[in-house]
Amino acid sequence: MYHDASMERDRNAPLAVALAAYREGRAADAYRVAADFWSASGDARAAGLLALLEMEAGRLDSARTWNDRARAADPHDARYEIQHARLALAGGDCAEAFERFAARARAAPHTKGVWSGLTAAARACDRRAEARRLCLAACETDPLLAPALRALLELVADEPPGPARVTPVAVADRRAISVVTCSVDDRRFAAMSASYDRALADWPHEIVRIPDAQSIAEGYTRGAAAARGELLVFTHDDVEILAPDFGHRLARRLAECDVLGVAGATRATGPAWPFAGWPHLHGSVIYPDGEGYRVTVYSLRAPIARGIVVMDGVFLAARRGTALAVGWDAETCDGFHGYDVDFTLRAARAGLRLVVASDLGVVHRSYGSFDDRWQATAIKLAAKHPELNGVRDKETGFVPCGVADATRAMALVDNWARLGERT
């Protein structure tokens, strides 16, 4: 058995050398070794690599010849069918490329590269609507098919902005909003405060700053007590709000639930909400991306997802009475982690309705980290809530799409919400 494995490694050694040269940017060396390996073995992988090298060099006729050889040598390997479609696209035959990518997406949706190829072909021949339908059907069949979800998000990003989605709240019905934050950084607080002031320009509101919080939970407890608004928003101080009609969106969403967030999970399995894994993660968060933004989504469920049990603490909102009744546990969560999982899990246990909304336009300027301080709180959280002693699900993640500016970020957010409303 060892002998067989050793012989297999020896047979594949030239291919490994060729691939290493390719990855290091030594195309000529990669070509030479792969061509020699093909001549000696007739191995489809060598022909496939030669096709790739020729395609990247712009020699499409030669690339097609090599890819045809790879397909003939191993007709069951989907890589060469995908490469055939890419060659068609590179040669300007976008209709053929689209049909080949679409056929492979239907027959074998887990094929590597099929969804990114379908997106490129759809854009080239303006068949985005067909591609969106394919992506949507695949995601509904398999919520764990991240490449299809990402392709769908990118295709939705191509759509022009639609009409306003949120019906304005009458002036007489606008309840005051208190934005509560813990912030020791004057610059970050000023930027955050200015963002909320812009987003709530037509809405009665106040910003409640706790500059000396011993922990988030302790600070939020004081902030909630000091707040005068009927609707309370608990927010990090590195948040930006992109929705110009934010007050109306917030009020409409809070009318449908007791506790509102922007990202969360429908099960609790660990001391951080993403540990629940797909397909239990929902919502949307936006992040800075150079001069633009990166819109991330966790699932198709938009603009709201119900049945949430734990949420991300970057942004949480509730009516004043609800927030005070649930309260913040500053004893268990005596630092700057875990307060969100504890608060939302207790709220869910109490029978409150937890919802995440993907259309609030909340930008978070950091990603957080699982450092030693987080670990210390996680131990205490798991002792308090036994269901949090599970392991992190391997299917934890989101799909991102970069956009150029805030206007396009909000257009994507709203178009994604419209897509969810149609499904």
Backbone torsions as a table, in degrees:
resi	resn	phi	psi	omega
1	MET	NA	-44.4	176.8
2	TYR	-63.2	-38.7	-179.5
3	HIS	-62.5	-43.0	179.2
4	ASP	-62.6	-43.0	179.4
5	ALA	-63.9	-39.9	179.3
6	SER	-64.7	-41.5	178.7
7	MET	-64.6	-39.0	179.0
8	GLU	-63.6	-40.5	177.6
9	ARG	-63.7	-40.0	179.6
10	ASP	-64.7	-40.6	179.5
11	ARG	-64.7	-35.6	-176.8
12	ASN	-88.6	-4.7	-175.9
13	ALA	-56.5	-44.1	179.2
14	PRO	-61.3	-38.5	178.2
15	LEU	-63.6	-41.2	178.5
16	ALA	-61.2	-39.7	178.8
17	VAL	-64.9	-43.4	-179.8
18	ALA	-64.2	-42.3	179.7
19	LEU	-65.8	-38.8	178.3
20	ALA	-62.9	-42.1	178.4
21	ALA	-63.7	-40.4	178.6
22	TYR	-62.5	-46.3	-178.2
23	ARG	-65.6	-27.2	179.4
24	GLU	-87.1	1.7	178.3
25	GLY	83.3	13.2	179.2
26	ARG	-97.4	75.3	-173.0
27	ALA	-62.1	-41.4	-178.0
28	ALA	-63.5	-42.4	178.5
29	ASP	-65.8	-41.1	179.2
30	ALA	-62.2	-42.0	-179.8
31	TYR	-63.1	-46.1	-177.1
32	ARG	-60.9	-48.0	-178.0
33	VAL	-66.8	-42.1	-179.4
34	ALA	-65.4	-39.7	178.9
35	ALA	-64.3	-42.1	177.3
36	ASP	-63.3	-40.3	-179.7
37	PHE	-65.7	-39.6	177.4
38	TRP	-63.0	-46.1	-179.4
39	SER	-60.3	-35.7	-177.2
40	ALA	-82.9	-27.2	-169.5
41	SER	-125.4	-24.1	-173.0
42	GLY	65.2	24.5	-177.3
43	ASP	-73.1	126.7	-177.8
44	ALA	-58.0	-31.6	-177.8
45	ARG	-65.4	-34.3	177.2
46	ALA	-66.5	-44.1	179.0
47	ALA	-65.2	-37.3	178.5
48	GLY	-63.8	-41.2	178.4
49	LEU	-67.3	-39.1	178.0
50	LEU	-64.1	-38.4	176.5
51	ALA	-62.7	-42.2	178.9
52	LEU	-63.0	-45.1	179.6
53	LEU	-61.1	-42.8	-179.6
54	GLU	-69.4	-37.6	177.9
55	MET	-63.1	-44.8	-179.6
56	GLU	-66.8	-23.7	177.2
57	ALA	-86.5	-3.7	178.9
58	GLY	85.7	8.0	179.4
59	ARG	-95.6	78.3	-168.9
60	LEU	-70.2	-36.0	179.4
61	ASP	-63.0	-45.2	177.7
62	SER	-64.4	-39.4	178.8
63	ALA	-60.9	-41.7	179.0
64	ARG	-63.8	-40.7	179.8
65	THR	-61.5	-46.8	179.6
66	TRP	-65.9	-38.9	-179.7
67	ASN	-68.3	-36.1	175.5
68	ASP	-62.1	-37.8	177.2
69	ARG	-65.2	-40.6	178.4
70	ALA	-64.2	-42.5	179.9
71	ARG	-65.0	-38.3	179.2
72	ALA	-68.2	-37.7	-178.8
73	ALA	-72.7	-31.1	179.9
74	ASP	-145.0	80.0	-174.3
75	PRO	-68.2	-11.1	-178.1
76	HIS	-94.4	-5.1	-178.9
77	ASP	-86.1	114.8	-175.5
78	ALA	-66.0	-19.8	-177.5
79	ARG	-59.0	-35.9	-176.0
80	TYR	-79.3	-26.5	171.7
81	GLU	-68.8	-41.3	176.9
82	ILE	-63.9	-42.0	179.9
83	GLN	-66.1	-35.0	176.3
84	HIS	-60.7	-43.2	178.8
85	ALA	-65.7	-38.5	177.9
86	ARG	-65.0	-37.8	177.8
87	LEU	-65.2	-39.1	176.7
88	ALA	-61.6	-41.9	179.2
89	LEU	-65.6	-43.9	179.4
90	ALA	-63.2	-30.4	-180.0
91	GLY	-86.0	1.4	176.9
92	GLY	93.8	-0.5	178.6
93	ASP	-93.4	73.2	-173.9
94	CYS	-70.1	-27.7	178.9
95	ALA	-65.6	-45.8	177.5
96	GLU	-63.1	-42.8	179.7
97	ALA	-59.1	-45.3	-179.2
98	PHE	-61.3	-46.2	-178.4
99	GLU	-62.3	-39.7	-179.6
100	ARG	-69.0	-43.7	177.0
101	PHE	-63.4	-42.0	-178.4
102	ALA	-64.5	-42.1	179.2
103	ALA	-62.4	-42.6	179.5
104	ARG	-67.8	-37.9	179.3
105	ALA	-62.9	-38.2	178.5
106	ARG	-71.0	-43.8	-173.4
107	ALA	-80.4	-36.3	-175.5
108	ALA	-143.7	75.0	-172.2
109	PRO	-64.1	-15.3	179.4
110	HIS	-90.5	4.2	179.1
111	THR	-61.7	129.2	-178.6
112	LYS	-63.0	130.6	175.5
113	GLY	86.6	-5.6	-174.5
114	VAL	-70.5	-36.6	-175.2
115	TRP	-77.9	-37.7	175.2
116	SER	-66.7	-37.6	177.1
117	GLY	-66.2	-41.1	178.0
118	LEU	-61.2	-40.9	179.1
119	THR	-61.9	-46.3	-179.4
120	ALA	-63.0	-42.8	-179.7
121	ALA	-68.0	-39.5	179.8
122	ALA	-63.0	-39.0	178.5
123	ARG	-68.7	-37.6	-176.9
124	ALA	-67.5	-35.6	-177.8
125	CYS	-113.8	15.6	176.4
126	ASP	52.7	53.1	175.0
127	ARG	-119.6	42.4	-176.2
128	ARG	-63.3	-39.4	-177.0
129	ALA	-61.7	-42.8	177.6
130	GLU	-63.3	-42.9	-179.4
131	ALA	-64.1	-40.8	178.2
132	ARG	-60.5	-41.3	179.7
133	ARG	-63.8	-40.3	176.9
134	LEU	-63.2	-45.9	179.4
135	CYS	-61.7	-45.4	-177.6
136	LEU	-62.3	-44.4	179.2
137	ALA	-62.7	-40.6	179.9
138	ALA	-65.8	-41.5	-179.3
139	CYS	-68.0	-36.4	178.3
140	GLU	-68.5	-32.9	178.3
141	THR	-74.7	-39.7	-177.0
142	ASP	-135.8	94.0	-179.0
143	PRO	-62.1	-13.2	-179.7
144	LEU	-91.6	2.1	-176.6
145	LEU	-82.7	79.5	-174.6
146	ALA	-59.6	-40.9	-180.0
147	PRO	-60.0	-35.4	178.2
148	ALA	-70.7	-37.9	178.0
149	LEU	-65.2	-40.2	178.7
150	ARG	-66.7	-41.9	177.7
151	ALA	-61.2	-40.8	178.8
152	LEU	-62.1	-43.8	179.1
153	LEU	-61.2	-42.3	-179.3
154	GLU	-67.3	-37.6	178.3
155	LEU	-69.1	-38.0	176.4
156	VAL	-64.9	-32.4	178.3
157	ALA	-64.3	-22.6	178.5
158	ASP	-76.1	-16.9	-176.3
159	GLU	-72.6	143.1	175.8
160	PRO	-68.8	158.3	178.2
161	PRO	-59.4	141.9	177.1
162	GLY	-95.0	-176.6	178.1
163	PRO	-68.4	165.8	-179.9
164	ALA	-54.3	137.2	-175.7
165	ARG	-96.0	-28.3	-170.2
166	VAL	-105.1	126.9	176.3
167	THR	-73.3	126.3	-179.0
168	PRO	-60.0	146.1	175.1
169	VAL	-85.4	134.8	179.3
170	ALA	-59.1	146.1	-176.5
171	VAL	-54.1	-41.8	-177.5
172	ALA	-66.7	-19.7	-177.1
173	ASP	-99.7	4.1	-176.8
174	ARG	-82.6	105.6	179.4
175	ARG	-81.3	141.3	-176.3
176	ALA	-61.2	140.9	-180.0
177	ILE	-110.7	131.5	172.9
178	SER	-110.6	121.6	177.8
179	VAL	-97.7	116.6	-175.3
180	VAL	-108.3	130.0	178.6
181	THR	-144.4	152.0	171.7
182	CYS	-104.5	119.7	-175.4
183	SER	-149.2	127.2	174.5
184	VAL	-104.5	-3.8	-174.2
185	ASP	-105.2	109.9	-176.4
186	ASP	-60.1	-40.4	-177.1
187	ARG	-67.8	-45.3	-179.9
188	ARG	-65.3	-40.5	179.4
189	PHE	-63.3	-41.9	-179.0
190	ALA	-62.3	-43.0	179.9
191	ALA	-65.7	-44.1	179.5
192	MET	-64.0	-45.7	-178.6
193	SER	-60.9	-43.3	179.5
194	ALA	-63.4	-37.3	179.4
195	SER	-64.7	-46.2	177.9
196	TYR	-65.1	-37.7	178.6
197	ASP	-61.9	-40.8	177.7
198	ARG	-65.5	-45.6	-176.1
199	ALA	-68.6	-24.6	-178.0
200	LEU	-113.2	27.4	-175.1
201	ALA	-59.3	-30.4	-178.2
202	ASP	-103.4	23.2	-172.9
203	TRP	-136.6	137.1	176.3
204	PRO	-66.5	127.4	-176.5
205	HIS	-158.8	165.8	174.0
206	GLU	-143.3	157.2	175.0
207	ILE	-111.9	120.1	-179.9
208	VAL	-106.2	113.8	-178.4
209	ARG	-104.8	130.3	170.9
210	ILE	-107.7	102.6	-172.7
211	PRO	-86.8	-7.7	-173.3
212	ASP	-132.8	37.3	-177.5
213	ALA	-64.6	136.3	174.4
214	GLN	-77.9	-24.6	175.9
215	SER	-160.5	166.1	176.8
216	ILE	-61.3	-45.3	-178.5
217	ALA	-61.3	-42.8	179.2
218	GLU	-65.7	-41.6	179.5
219	GLY	-66.7	-41.8	179.2
220	TYR	-67.0	-32.5	176.7
221	THR	-62.1	-46.4	178.0
222	ARG	-67.2	-39.7	-179.0
223	GLY	-64.6	-41.7	179.2
224	ALA	-63.8	-38.3	179.9
225	ALA	-66.9	-34.0	-177.9
226	ALA	-83.4	-21.4	-175.3
227	ALA	-66.7	143.5	-179.6
228	ARG	-107.2	-11.3	-176.7
229	GLY	-76.0	159.8	176.2
230	GLU	-81.9	-29.9	178.0
231	LEU	-108.7	125.1	-177.6
232	LEU	-109.5	134.2	174.5
233	VAL	-116.0	123.8	176.0
234	PHE	-105.2	119.3	-168.2
235	THR	-139.0	148.1	170.1
236	HIS	-67.9	159.8	-178.5
237	ASP	-88.4	3.8	175.7
238	ASP	-112.3	36.7	-179.4
239	VAL	-104.5	144.9	172.4
240	GLU	-126.2	142.4	178.8
241	ILE	-109.4	121.3	-177.9
242	LEU	-93.1	-26.3	-177.0
243	ALA	-69.5	118.7	-179.8
244	PRO	-70.2	-20.6	178.7
245	ASP	-108.7	40.2	-171.9
246	PHE	-57.7	-41.9	-178.7
247	GLY	-59.4	-41.5	-179.7
248	HIS	-66.9	-42.2	178.3
249	ARG	-63.0	-46.2	-178.6
250	LEU	-60.8	-47.3	-178.4
251	ALA	-63.3	-42.4	179.9
252	ARG	-63.2	-42.0	-178.3
253	ARG	-71.1	-40.5	179.6
254	LEU	-67.1	-22.0	175.6
255	ALA	-68.9	-16.4	-177.4
256	GLU	-101.7	0.1	-175.0
257	CYS	-156.7	-178.8	176.3
258	ASP	-104.0	-38.0	178.0
259	VAL	-130.1	131.4	-174.4
260	LEU	-119.4	137.8	174.8
261	GLY	-139.4	-174.9	178.8
262	VAL	-113.1	-13.2	177.2
263	ALA	-155.3	141.1	-178.7
264	GLY	-174.4	-173.4	-175.1
265	ALA	-136.1	152.4	-179.9
266	THR	-90.8	6.4	170.6
267	ARG	-148.1	157.0	179.3
268	ALA	-117.9	115.7	-177.8
269	THR	-126.4	-6.2	-177.9
270	GLY	-159.7	175.4	-174.7
271	PRO	-75.8	1.9	171.7
272	ALA	-130.4	140.0	-173.0
273	TRP	-60.4	-34.0	-178.9
274	PRO	-68.3	-12.2	179.5
275	PHE	-59.9	-20.9	-179.6
276	ALA	-61.8	-30.3	177.2
277	GLY	74.5	165.5	174.8
278	TRP	-70.4	145.9	4.9
279	PRO	-95.3	30.8	-175.5
280	HIS	-94.4	-4.6	-178.2
281	LEU	-94.2	140.7	-176.8
282	HIS	-146.6	162.0	176.5
283	GLY	110.1	-167.8	-177.0
284	SER	-156.9	137.5	174.1
285	VAL	-133.0	143.4	178.6
286	ILE	-106.8	142.8	178.9
287	TYR	-127.7	151.2	172.5
288	PRO	-62.8	146.4	179.5
289	ASP	-146.2	88.4	-175.1
290	GLY	63.3	-126.2	177.4
291	GLU	-82.8	-10.8	-177.3
292	GLY	-114.8	-145.9	-177.0
293	TYR	-138.3	159.2	174.7
294	ARG	-120.8	112.9	178.6
295	VAL	-87.1	126.4	179.1
296	THR	-118.4	141.8	176.6
297	VAL	-130.8	152.7	-177.7
298	TYR	-105.9	-19.7	-178.3
299	SER	-165.4	176.0	177.2
300	LEU	-76.9	-16.0	-173.6
301	ARG	-72.6	101.6	-177.5
302	ALA	-147.1	154.7	0.5
303	PRO	-79.2	-9.0	176.7
304	ILE	-132.8	154.5	173.2
305	ALA	-127.0	127.5	-179.2
306	ARG	-98.6	176.2	177.4
307	GLY	72.8	20.9	-179.1
308	ILE	-75.3	143.4	177.8
309	VAL	-119.7	-23.2	175.0
310	VAL	-138.8	147.5	-175.5
311	MET	-134.9	161.3	172.4
312	ASP	-77.0	134.4	-177.0
313	GLY	-82.8	3.9	179.1
314	VAL	-58.4	-30.9	-179.6
315	PHE	-154.9	119.9	175.7
316	LEU	-136.3	141.9	-179.9
317	ALA	-138.9	149.3	179.0
318	ALA	-162.5	162.5	170.3
319	ARG	-69.5	153.2	-173.0
320	ARG	-54.0	-47.4	-177.8
321	GLY	-62.4	-37.7	178.5
322	THR	-65.7	-47.5	-178.7
323	ALA	-60.2	-42.4	-179.5
324	LEU	-70.0	-34.8	-179.0
325	ALA	-69.3	-40.3	179.6
326	VAL	-74.1	-48.1	177.3
327	GLY	71.5	170.0	-178.4
328	TRP	-116.4	132.4	-177.0
329	ASP	-91.0	94.6	-178.2
330	ALA	-80.5	-9.0	177.7
331	GLU	-81.9	-50.6	177.2
332	THR	-70.8	-45.0	-177.0
333	CYS	-101.8	75.3	-173.0
334	ASP	-93.9	14.1	176.7
335	GLY	-130.6	-134.9	-174.9
336	PHE	-121.3	27.4	179.5
337	HIS	-137.7	158.7	169.8
338	GLY	80.1	-19.1	-177.3
339	TYR	-59.3	-34.7	-177.4
340	ASP	-71.0	-44.5	178.4
341	VAL	-62.9	-44.0	-179.3
342	ASP	-63.5	-48.3	-177.6
343	PHE	-61.5	-50.4	-174.4
344	THR	-72.5	-34.9	178.6
345	LEU	-66.1	-41.6	177.3
346	ARG	-66.0	-37.2	177.5
347	ALA	-63.4	-43.1	179.2
348	ALA	-64.8	-41.4	178.4
349	ARG	-61.8	-31.5	-179.3
350	ALA	-78.6	0.5	178.2
351	GLY	88.4	9.8	178.5
352	LEU	-75.2	155.1	-178.7
353	ARG	-90.1	115.2	179.1
354	LEU	-105.2	132.6	-177.5
355	VAL	-135.7	141.7	167.2
356	VAL	-109.2	139.0	179.8
357	ALA	-113.8	136.3	-178.3
358	SER	-100.4	7.3	-173.7
359	ASP	-119.7	23.1	-178.6
360	LEU	-90.0	-12.4	177.5
361	GLY	69.0	40.6	-178.3
362	VAL	-90.9	124.1	176.7
363	VAL	-102.9	132.7	175.0
364	HIS	-113.7	126.4	-174.6
365	ARG	-91.3	17.3	173.1
366	SER	-152.6	162.7	-177.2
367	TYR	-104.8	-9.3	-177.3
368	GLY	77.1	172.8	-179.3
369	SER	-156.7	153.1	177.5
370	PHE	-100.6	77.2	-176.7
371	ASP	-94.7	-170.0	-177.6
372	ASP	-62.8	-35.7	179.1
373	ARG	-67.0	-39.1	175.6
374	TRP	-63.3	-41.9	-178.4
375	GLN	-62.0	-39.8	179.7
376	ALA	-62.9	-42.1	177.7
377	THR	-69.0	-36.8	-179.3
378	ALA	-59.1	-38.8	179.5
379	ILE	-62.7	-43.8	-179.8
380	LYS	-69.5	-36.4	178.0
381	LEU	-63.5	-44.1	-179.1
382	ALA	-66.1	-31.3	176.7
383	ALA	-69.9	-35.7	-179.9
384	LYS	-77.3	-38.7	-177.3
385	HIS	-120.8	96.4	-175.3
386	PRO	-56.0	-28.9	-179.0
387	GLU	-67.4	-12.3	179.9
388	LEU	-87.9	11.1	179.8
389	ASN	-89.6	9.0	179.5
390	GLY	-76.2	178.8	-180.0
391	VAL	-97.8	162.3	178.9
392	ARG	-73.3	127.9	179.6
393	ASP	-68.0	138.5	-178.1
394	LYS	-69.3	-21.3	179.6
395	GLU	-92.8	55.1	-179.6
396	THR	-104.0	124.8	177.5
397	GLY	168.2	-176.3	178.8
398	PHE	-141.4	172.0	173.5
399	VAL	-116.8	137.3	-175.8
400	PRO	-111.3	159.7	171.7
401	CYS	-147.4	123.0	179.7
402	GLY	-82.3	140.0	177.0
403	VAL	-133.6	162.2	-168.7
404	ALA	-78.2	-30.4	-173.0
405	ASP	-157.6	178.9	-176.3
406	ALA	-65.0	-36.4	179.9
407	THR	-62.0	-44.0	-179.7
408	ARG	-72.2	-31.2	176.4
409	ALA	-62.8	-46.0	179.9
410	MET	-69.9	-32.4	175.8
411	ALA	-63.2	-41.8	178.3
412	LEU	-65.7	-44.2	178.6
413	VAL	-57.1	-45.9	-177.5
414	ASP	-72.6	-37.8	178.1
415	ASN	-67.1	-35.2	176.5
416	TRP	-65.9	-39.4	177.2
417	ALA	-63.2	-41.3	177.6
418	ARG	-62.9	-39.6	176.8
419	LEU	-59.6	-44.8	178.8
420	GLY	-63.2	-36.2	179.8
421	GLU	-67.6	-25.2	-179.2
422	ARG	-85.5	-16.5	-175.6
423	THR	-93.1	NA	NA
